């Protein structure tokens, strides 16, 4: 599972999760910094990413369009990079199961 990390998530996390989610990337490194959500959505769909974001705006797009791409919504407030990293890794198996599910388009992690 490749994750495309939205701007509201530290770009450093993309490198830290590589052993568990190889090929993951931050929107900044994909040339999408400051781009509208629909462009991020299209890029993720075209390039085999699931979007990982703390932004609820992707929920509406996910409900409207379905997948691909899949959308992982991290529903926590402000936290340290380490806390966010630990949350992602604690849900590693959930994320892989979600990725393999042919029907589900959104996963909420809190």
CORFEN-V339799 format. One record per residue. N is the residue number from 1. BURIAL is 1 if it has 16 or more other C-alpha atoms within 10 Angstrom, else 0. Layout:
BEGIN
N|BURIAL ; N|BURIAL
END
This chain:
BEGIN
1|1 ; 2|1 ; 3|1 ; 4|1 ; 5|1 ; 6|1 ; 7|1 ; 8|0 ; 9|1 ; 10|0 ; 11|1 ; 12|0 ; 13|1 ; 14|1 ; 15|0 ; 16|0 ; 17|1 ; 18|0 ; 19|0 ; 20|0 ; 21|1 ; 22|0 ; 23|1 ; 24|1 ; 25|1 ; 26|1 ; 27|1 ; 28|1 ; 29|0 ; 30|0 ; 31|0 ; 32|1 ; 33|0 ; 34|0 ; 35|0 ; 36|0 ; 37|0 ; 38|0 ; 39|0 ; 40|1 ; 41|1 ; 42|0 ; 43|1 ; 44|1 ; 45|1 ; 46|0 ; 47|0 ; 48|1 ; 49|1 ; 50|1 ; 51|1 ; 52|1 ; 53|1 ; 54|1 ; 55|1 ; 56|0 ; 57|0 ; 58|1 ; 59|1 ; 60|0 ; 61|0 ; 62|1 ; 63|0 ; 64|0 ; 65|0 ; 66|1 ; 67|1 ; 68|1 ; 69|1 ; 70|1 ; 71|1 ; 72|1 ; 73|1 ; 74|1 ; 75|0 ; 76|0 ; 77|0 ; 78|0 ; 79|0 ; 80|0 ; 81|0 ; 82|0 ; 83|0 ; 84|1 ; 85|1 ; 86|0 ; 87|0 ; 88|1 ; 89|0 ; 90|0 ; 91|0 ; 92|1 ; 93|0 ; 94|0 ; 95|1 ; 96|0 ; 97|0 ; 98|1 ; 99|1 ; 100|0 ; 101|0 ; 102|0 ; 103|0 ; 104|0 ; 105|1 ; 106|1 ; 107|1 ; 108|0 ; 109|0 ; 110|0
END
